[in-house]
Amino acid sequence: PKQKLLLSSSQLNSKNMMNKYLLVGFLFTCFLFSCKQQKKEIAVQTSHITAPFGKVSIKVPDFSNSEEYSIADFGAIKGNQEATTKAIKLAIEEANQNGGGKVIIPKGEWLTGKIHLKSNINLYLEKGAVLLFSANPQDYLPPVHTTWEGLECYNYSPLIYAYECKNIAITGQGELKAKIDTWRDWFDRPPGHMNSLKRLYNLAAKDIPVEERQMVSDSSDFRPQFIQFNRSENILMDSITITHSPFWVIHPYLSKNVTIKNVKVFAHGHNNDGVDPEMSQNIIIEDCVFDQGDDAIAVKSGRNQDAWRLNTPSKNIIIKNCKIINGHQLLAIGSELSGGIENIYMSNCEVAENAKLNHLLFIKTNERRGGYVKNIYMDSIQAGKINAGILGIETDVLYQRRDLVPTYERKLTPIKDIYMNKIHAKNVEFVSRILGQQEMPIESIHLKEVTADSIRTEKNIHENVNNFNQN
């Protein structure tokens, strides 16, 4: 009995030791798993930039320690659009489920349909990689919650789309390229398109729910944006090249903390603005090259009733050290500005000698917009010949829509506190043309060392302007 008792005790000790080993092993496994999970977390850095209106802090995602997911491992095949589109989607989903990572586009040309990003994803294009996007509108269905010229609706998906995402990036030395065939046919505004635009305008004016504003039809031809960051935050674009676009090229919409740097854009289609920050905040655009068919940078904040409902201004936007090869305006404000625009600073940008710009700074609105514009700063710009002038402000810009739809609510746009310093152009029609309204004059315009070698008409053409200073 004594021996039996000792054996039982020995077995008990052995069992306890085994439990301890199992516990230690379990804890060690948990530790390793925790470390792995911690390594996978997408770090966020904060950059602080000083502007004339104050300091701007921008959060930037850091994918330097994140895992990589090559689309080749998920079944992507060069020249096979269906396989590549599916592979990109699967890679994004797996990286997202694992806490985030880089989705790698290897060297070579990859034909694809739409790409929908998720949080904590960096779409990374290796040097020599080209993502070539289909020009078949059916590849951008089902419709998504997006916009058309400042009005919310359901339309074809942007070619790259992020909705309610956090910590996202598009980086690398590769190229994003849009096949332009169909979109080129849609550049015109035939009667079917104008009727659809009229319908959308009326739906928005009457506050019809966005879900009921379905704008995909046989004749609407509402072209999608190339890249839209919709209601997203902590966004990075770095070093990629973008060639061609159906519509606006880079469109941060209701987003914040956006960094766009070292990006090259070549897009000469209709409405091919380079970057259109809309109702978005805390943005830096630097060291980029823009060769555009429309405005290089066009700051917007929604149109009419939709923007009054969303009530989100565009503000704290800094543009510096960029080169503009071509475009309509260097910096445009509006005409979709109904949510308000403030604190915009452009500095030290180079305009190519033969760029065919209309203005260096153009602020445009009309009696339907409301909103406001204030604290716009531009300095250290050199340009050659400009088709119109250095500064243009117009308050009655309606383009082809003047007789298309009525003015449901009349709201004027207060414009004030515009500062331009050390701006020079070789040949202009005028230095400034400011056309305010008698019942709401434009206030406080300051031009310091703003000069032109030759002026084709008058130096300053002004209506309804108070406190204009030039020296």
C-alpha positions in Angstrom: 0.0 0.0 0.0 2.8 2.3 0.8 4.5 1.6 -2.6 1.2 2.1 -4.3 0.7 5.5 -2.5 4.2 6.6 -3.6 3.5 5.6 -7.2 0.3 7.6 -7.1 2.2 10.6 -5.8 4.8 10.3 -8.5 2.1 10.1 -11.1 0.5 13.2 -9.6 3.8 15.1 -9.7 4.3 14.1 -13.3 0.9 15.3 -14.2 1.4 18.6 -12.5 4.7 19.1 -14.4 3.0 18.3 -17.6 0.3 20.8 -16.9 3.0 23.4 -16.1 4.7 22.7 -19.4 1.4 22.9 -21.3 0.6 26.2 -19.5 4.1 27.6 -20.3 3.8 26.5 -23.9 0.3 28.0 -24.2 1.5 31.3 -22.7 4.6 31.3 -25.0 2.4 30.7 -28.0 0.1 33.5 -26.9 3.1 35.8 -26.5 4.4 34.9 -30.0 0.9 35.4 -31.5 0.6 38.7 -29.7 4.0 39.8 -31.1 2.9 38.8 -34.5 -0.3 40.7 -34.2 1.5 43.7 -32.9 3.9 43.6 -35.8 0.9 43.5 -38.2 -0.6 46.7 -36.8 -0.4 49.5 -39.2 1.5 52.3 -37.5 0.3 55.9 -38.0 2.7 58.8 -38.0 1.7 62.4 -37.6 3.4 65.2 -39.6 3.0 68.8 -38.6 3.1 71.5 -41.3 3.1 75.3 -40.8 1.0 77.5 -43.1 0.1 81.2 -43.0 -3.2 80.3 -41.3 -1.6 78.1 -38.6 -0.3 74.6 -38.1 -1.8 71.6 -39.8 -1.4 68.0 -38.3 -1.8 65.1 -40.8 -1.9 61.5 -39.8 0.0 59.2 -42.3 -0.2 55.4 -42.4 3.1 53.6 -42.2 3.3 50.2 -44.0 7.0 49.7 -43.7 6.6 46.6 -41.3 3.5 45.2 -42.8 3.1 41.8 -44.5 3.1 41.4 -48.3 0.5 39.7 -50.4 1.5 39.3 -54.0 -1.5 39.1 -56.4 0.5 36.4 -58.3 -0.1 34.1 -55.3 -3.8 34.6 -55.5 -4.2 33.6 -59.2 -3.5 36.8 -61.1 -2.6 36.2 -64.7 -1.2 38.8 -67.1 -3.7 39.6 -69.8 -6.6 37.8 -68.0 -8.8 40.5 -66.6 -11.2 38.2 -64.7 -8.4 36.3 -63.0 -6.5 39.4 -62.0 -9.5 41.3 -60.8 -10.4 38.3 -58.6 -6.9 37.9 -57.3 -6.6 41.6 -56.3 -10.0 41.3 -54.4 -8.9 38.1 -52.6 -5.5 39.6 -51.7 -7.1 42.7 -50.3 -9.6 40.7 -48.3 -7.0 38.4 -46.8 -4.7 41.2 -45.9 -7.5 43.1 -44.3 -8.6 40.1 -42.3 -5.1 39.6 -41.0 -4.9 43.1 -39.7 -3.5 44.8 -42.9 -0.6 44.7 -45.3 0.8 45.4 -48.7 -1.0 44.0 -51.8 1.8 43.7 -54.3 1.3 44.3 -58.0 4.4 42.7 -59.6 6.3 44.0 -62.7 4.3 43.7 -65.9 1.0 44.8 -67.3 -2.1 43.5 -65.4 -5.6 44.1 -67.0 -8.2 44.6 -64.3 -11.7 45.8 -63.4 -12.6 47.9 -60.4 -10.6 47.8 -57.2 -12.3 48.3 -53.8 -9.8 49.0 -51.0 -10.4 48.1 -47.4 -8.9 49.5 -44.2 -5.2 48.9 -43.5 -4.4 48.1 -47.1 -1.5 49.5 -49.2 -1.9 48.8 -52.9 1.8 48.7 -53.9 2.9 48.8 -57.5 6.5 47.5 -58.1 8.7 49.4 -60.6 7.6 48.4 -64.0 4.1 47.3 -62.9 1.1 48.6 -64.8 -2.5 48.2 -63.6 -4.5 48.7 -66.8 -8.2 49.4 -66.0 -11.0 48.2 -68.3 -13.0 50.7 -70.3 -16.2 48.6 -70.1 -18.7 50.4 -67.9 -20.2 47.0 -66.9 -17.0 46.2 -65.0 -17.8 49.0 -62.6 -21.2 47.7 -61.5 -23.1 47.3 -59.2 -23.4 51.1 -58.6 -21.8 52.5 -55.5 -22.5 55.5 -53.2 -20.5 58.2 -55.0 -20.9 61.7 -56.5 -21.2 63.5 -59.8 -20.0 67.1 -59.8 -20.8 67.8 -56.2 -24.1 65.8 -56.0 -24.4 62.5 -54.2 -25.8 59.6 -56.1 -25.4 55.9 -57.0 -23.2 55.6 -60.1 -20.5 53.4 -61.7 -17.8 52.6 -59.2 -14.6 54.7 -59.4 -11.8 52.6 -60.8 -10.2 52.6 -57.4 -12.7 53.1 -54.6 -12.4 53.3 -50.8 -15.6 53.8 -48.7 -15.3 54.4 -44.9 -11.8 53.1 -44.9 -9.0 53.9 -42.4 -5.2 53.7 -43.0 -5.0 53.1 -46.8 -2.3 53.8 -49.3 -1.5 53.6 -53.0 2.3 53.6 -53.4 5.2 52.3 -55.4 7.1 53.1 -58.7 4.4 51.6 -60.9 1.6 53.0 -63.1 -2.2 53.2 -62.9 -3.6 53.5 -66.4 -7.1 53.8 -67.7 -8.1 52.4 -71.0 -9.9 55.4 -72.4 -11.9 54.1 -75.4 -15.5 54.2 -74.0 -14.9 57.1 -71.7 -13.7 59.2 -74.6 -17.0 58.6 -76.3 -18.7 59.8 -73.1 -16.8 63.1 -72.9 -19.5 64.8 -74.9 -22.7 65.9 -73.1 -25.5 64.6 -75.4 -29.2 65.2 -74.5 -29.5 61.9 -72.6 -26.7 63.0 -70.3 -28.1 66.5 -69.8 -31.5 65.0 -69.0 -29.9 62.7 -66.4 -28.0 65.7 -64.9 -31.3 67.6 -64.7 -33.0 64.7 -63.0 -30.1 64.4 -60.4 -30.2 68.2 -59.8 -34.0 68.0 -59.0 -33.6 64.9 -56.8 -30.9 66.6 -54.7 -32.9 69.9 -54.5 -35.9 68.0 -53.2 -33.7 66.1 -50.7 -34.6 62.7 -52.2 -32.6 60.0 -50.3 -29.3 59.2 -52.0 -30.3 55.5 -52.4 -33.1 56.6 -54.8 -30.7 58.6 -57.0 -29.8 55.7 -59.3 -27.9 57.3 -62.2 -26.8 54.3 -64.2 -28.8 54.1 -67.4 -28.3 53.6 -71.1 -27.9 57.4 -71.7 -26.7 59.0 -68.5 -23.0 58.5 -69.2 -21.9 59.7 -65.8 -18.2 58.8 -66.0 -16.6 57.5 -62.8 -13.7 59.1 -61.0 -10.3 57.3 -61.4 -9.6 57.2 -57.6 -12.1 58.2 -55.0 -11.5 58.1 -51.2 -15.0 58.4 -49.8 -15.5 59.1 -46.1 -12.1 57.7 -45.4 -9.1 58.8 -43.3 -5.3 58.5 -43.0 -4.6 58.2 -46.7 -1.3 58.1 -48.5 -0.4 58.3 -52.2 3.3 58.2 -53.0 5.4 58.0 -56.1 2.9 56.4 -58.5 2.2 57.5 -62.1 -1.4 57.9 -63.3 -2.2 58.0 -67.0 -5.6 58.9 -68.4 -8.9 59.0 -66.5 -12.6 58.8 -67.3 -13.3 61.9 -65.1 -11.6 63.6 -62.0 -8.4 61.8 -61.3 -7.9 61.9 -57.5 -11.0 62.7 -55.5 -10.8 62.8 -51.7 -14.4 63.2 -50.6 -15.6 63.7 -47.1 -12.2 62.5 -46.0 -9.4 63.7 -43.8 -5.6 63.2 -43.3 -4.6 62.9 -46.9 -1.0 62.9 -48.1 -0.3 63.0 -51.9 3.4 63.2 -52.8 5.7 62.4 -55.7 2.7 61.5 -57.9 2.8 62.1 -61.6 -0.5 62.6 -63.5 -1.0 62.7 -67.2 -4.7 63.0 -68.1 -6.0 65.1 -71.0 -9.6 63.9 -71.1 -12.7 66.0 -70.4 -13.0 67.1 -66.7 -9.6 65.5 -65.9 -8.7 67.6 -62.9 -5.6 66.4 -61.1 -6.8 66.4 -57.5 -10.3 67.5 -56.3 -10.4 67.6 -52.5 -14.1 67.9 -51.7 -15.5 68.5 -48.2 -12.1 67.1 -47.0 -9.7 68.3 -44.5 -6.0 68.2 -43.5 -4.4 67.5 -46.8 -0.8 67.9 -48.2 -0.1 67.7 -51.9 3.6 68.1 -52.6 6.3 67.3 -55.1 3.8 66.2 -57.7 3.6 66.7 -61.5 0.3 67.6 -63.2 -0.3 67.4 -67.0 -4.0 67.9 -67.2 -6.9 68.4 -69.5 -8.6 70.5 -66.8 -7.6 72.1 -63.5 -4.4 70.9 -61.7 -5.9 71.3 -58.2 -9.6 72.1 -57.9 -10.8 72.5 -54.3 -14.5 71.8 -53.9 -17.1 71.3 -51.2 -20.3 70.0 -52.7 -23.1 71.6 -54.6 -26.2 73.4 -53.3 -28.7 71.5 -51.1 -26.6 68.3 -50.8 -23.6 70.3 -49.4 -25.8 72.3 -47.1 -27.1 69.0 -45.7 -23.6 67.5 -45.3 -22.3 70.8 -43.8 -18.6 69.9 -44.1 -16.1 72.5 -45.4 -12.9 71.8 -47.2 -10.1 73.3 -45.1 -6.4 73.0 -44.1 -5.1 72.1 -47.6 -1.4 72.7 -48.4 0.0 72.4 -51.9 3.7 73.0 -52.4 6.7 72.2 -54.7 4.5 70.9 -57.6 5.1 71.3 -61.3 2.3 72.0 -63.7 2.8 71.1 -67.3 -0.7 72.0 -68.6 -4.2 72.6 -67.4 -7.0 75.1 -67.1 -6.2 76.6 -63.7 -3.2 76.2 -61.4 -5.6 76.4 -58.4 -9.3 76.5 -58.8 -11.8 77.1 -55.9 -15.3 75.9 -56.8 -17.7 76.2 -58.4 -19.0 73.4 -56.2 -18.2 75.1 -52.9 -21.5 75.1 -51.0 -20.0 73.5 -47.9 -17.5 76.3 -47.6 -13.7 76.5 -48.3 -11.1 77.9 -46.1 -7.4 77.7 -45.2 -5.8 76.9 -48.5 -2.1 77.5 -49.1 -0.2 77.0 -52.4 3.5 77.7 -52.4 6.6 77.4 -54.6 5.0 75.7 -57.6 6.5 75.7 -61.0 4.4 76.4 -64.1 5.9 75.2 -67.4 6.8 77.9 -69.9 4.3 76.7 -72.5 1.5 75.7 -70.1 -1.9 76.9 -71.4 -3.4 78.0 -68.1 -6.4 80.3 -67.9 -5.6 81.6 -64.4 -3.1 80.9 -61.6 -5.9 81.3 -59.0 -9.6 81.2 -60.1 -12.5 81.4 -57.6 -15.9 80.7 -59.1 -19.4 80.5 -57.8 -23.0 81.5 -58.5 -26.2 82.5 -56.9 -27.2 78.9 -56.2 -24.1 77.8 -54.2 -24.0 79.6 -50.9 -21.1 78.4 -48.9 -18.1 80.7 -48.3 -14.5 81.2 -49.3 -11.8 82.7 -47.0 -8.2 82.5 -46.1 -6.7 81.6 -49.5 -2.9 82.0 -49.8 -0.6 81.7 -52.8 3.0 82.6 -53.0 6.2 82.1 -55.0 4.8 81.2 -58.4 6.5 81.9 -61.8 4.6 81.4 -65.1 4.9 82.2 -68.8 1.9 83.3 -70.9 -1.5 83.0 -69.3 -4.6 82.9 -71.4 -6.6 85.1 -69.0 -5.0 86.4 -65.8 -3.2 85.8 -62.6 -6.3 86.2 -60.3 -9.9 85.6 -61.4 -12.9 85.8 -59.2 -16.4 85.3 -60.8 -19.7 85.0 -59.0 -22.0 84.2 -61.9 -20.5 81.0 -63.3 -23.2 78.5 -64.5 -21.7 77.2 -67.7 -24.2 75.1 -69.8 -26.6 74.7 -66.9 -27.9 78.2 -66.8 -31.1 77.4 -68.6 -31.2 73.6 -67.8 -32.6 73.9 -64.2 -34.2 76.7 -62.1 -32.7 78.3 -59.0 -34.7 76.7 -56.2 -32.9 78.6 -53.5 -30.8 81.7 -53.9 -27.7 81.9 -51.7 -24.8 84.1 -52.4 -21.2 83.2 -51.5 -19.2 85.5 -49.3 -15.6 85.7 -50.5 -12.8 87.4 -48.5 -9.2 87.3 -47.3 -7.3 86.4 -50.5 -3.5 86.8 -50.3 -1.1 86.5 -53.2 2.6 87.2 -52.8 5.6 87.0 -55.1 3.7 85.9 -58.2 5.0 86.6 -61.7 3.8 85.9 -65.2 5.3 86.9 -68.5 2.2 87.7 -70.5 -1.4 88.1 -69.3 -4.7 89.5 -70.4 -5.1 91.1 -66.9 -3.5 90.8 -63.4 -6.8 90.6 -61.6 -10.4 90.4 -62.7 -12.8 90.4 -59.8 -16.5 90.4 -60.5 -18.5 90.6 -57.3 -22.2 91.3 -56.7 -23.5 94.6 -55.5 -25.5 93.1 -52.6 -22.4 91.1 -51.5 -19.1 92.7 -52.6 -15.9 90.7 -52.4 -13.8 91.7 -49.4 -10.2 92.0 -48.6 -7.9 91.1 -51.5 -4.2 91.5 -51.0 -1.7 91.4 -53.9 2.0 91.9 -53.0 4.7 91.7 -55.7 2.2 90.3 -58.1 3.5 91.3 -61.5 3.4 90.6 -65.3 5.9 91.6 -68.0 3.1 92.5 -70.4 -0.7 93.0 -70.0 -2.9 92.7 -73.1 -5.9 94.6 -71.8 -6.3 96.3 -68.3 -4.3 95.5 -65.2 -7.3 95.3 -62.9 -10.9 94.7 -63.9 -13.1 95.0 -60.9 -16.8 95.2 -60.0 -18.1 95.3 -56.4 -14.8 94.8 -54.5 -14.0 96.3 -51.1 -10.6 96.7 -49.5 -8.4 95.8 -52.5 -4.7 96.2 -51.8 -1.9 96.0 -54.3 1.8 96.9 -53.9 
